C-alpha cells in the first residue's frame, strides 16, 4: 500500500517537473541526435522542442545560432593577451633576478684586489687578465638585464 502511494507521488512529481521544464533543444552532432535544456554551440542548427501530454516531442521552431567567428576570435585574443601578460611577468621576474646577480658579481669583481673563484672542487685566484675579461662579460650582462 505504501509503495503504491510512493509510486503515485513520484509519478505525479515527474509529470509536474516535465510540465515546468522549459524548452528542450534538439540538434544533430556527428550523426547523433542530442537533446538538452541548453542551446548548442554557436553555428549549429537546432530545434526548440517540448513534450506534450502524451510524451511526444513537439517541434516549436527551427533556428541556427549566430555565427561564432567573432566571438571565438575575441575569446582567443583575450586568452592570448592573458598568456602574453603571464609570459611577460615571468620574463620580467627572471630579468630582475639576473640583474641582481650580475650587479653583485660586478661589485665583487671591482671592489676587491684579488678575486677567488671555484673551479670544480678547487679554489683559485683569477689573474688580472682573467679578472678584466670577467668584468667585461659582467658589464655586458648588467647592460642586458638591468636596462
N, C-alpha and C positions, 0 to 999 in steps of 0.2 A: 504494500500500500504506500509506504513512504517512498519507495523507489519510483512508483508511478507519478507521485506528486513532484518529486525531484526532477524526473524526466520532463514533465509538463512545464515546470518552471524554466528549466534550461532551454527547452524548445521555444517558449514564449520570449525569453531574453534574446535568443538568437534572431528571431524574427524582428524584434524591436530594433536590434542593432543593425540588421540589414536595411531596415526602413530608413534609418537615420545615417547611414554610412556615407552619403555624399557621392560624388562622381567616381566612376571607375574608368581608367584609361586602358585602351587596348591597342597594341601595336605588334608588328612582326619584327623579330630580331633573329636574323640568320635562319629563317625557316620556322622558328618557334613563335607561338602566339603568347604574348606577355600581357597580363592584367595587373594593374597597380593603382593605388589611390593617389600616386604622384605622377605627374606627366613625364614622358620620356625626355631624353636629352634633346637640346635644340637641333632642328633639322630633320627630325624623324616624324613621319606621318603617323597620326594616331586617330582613334575614335573615342568619344566620350560615351560610356555605356552605363546603363542602370539595369538592375534586375527588377522585373515586375513581380507581382504576387505569385505567379506560377513558377518563378525561379528562372525564367527565360531572360536572356540578355536583350535589351532594347537599345539599339543604336540611336543616339540623340544627334550627334554632329560629328563630322569629319573635319579634321584640321591638321595643319602642319605647323610645327613650332618654328619660330622665326630663325633665320639664319644665324648660326653661332660663330661665323667667321670673325666678326668684330669683337664679340665677347671673348672668344678664345684668344684672339690677338692681344687684347688689353690684358687679359689674365696672364698670358705668357710674358708680356712686357713687365707687369708688376713682379712676377716671380723672378725674372731676370734682374730687375733693379735691386730686389731684395738680396739675391745671391751676389750681385756685384758689390753691394754695400758690405756684406759679410766678408767677402774676399778682400776688399779694400781695408776694412778694420783689422783683419788678421795681418795683412801686409804691413800696415802702419805699426802694429804692435811688434812685429819681428824687426822692422826697420829701427824702431826706438831701442829695442834690446841690443841690436848690433851697433848702434851709435854709442850706447853706454859702454859696451865692451871695447870698441875702437878708441873711444876717448880715454878710458882707463889705461889701455895699452900705450897710447901716446904719452900719457903722463908718466908712466913707468919708464918708457924709453928716453924721455927728455929730462927727467928730474934727477936721475942718478948718473954717476960716472960710469961704472961698470954694470952691465946687465947680465944676470944669470938666467939661463934657460934650461929646461929639462928636455933632454933627448932620450926618449925611452926611459930607462932607469937611471941614467947618468945626468948629473947637473954639470953644466959648463958655462964659462963666461964667453959672451959674444966679443968678437974683435970689433974695433971701431968701424971697419968697413961693413961688417955684418949688421952692426947697430944702425948705421946710416941707411943701409938697404931696408931694414925693418921700419925705420922711421918713415921713409918714403912710401912703403907699402901701406903703413898705418895712416898716413896723411890721405892717401887715395881712398881708403876705407872710410875715414871721417868725412871726406868730401861727398862720398856716395851715400852714406847712411844718415848723416846729420844735417843734410840740406833740406 
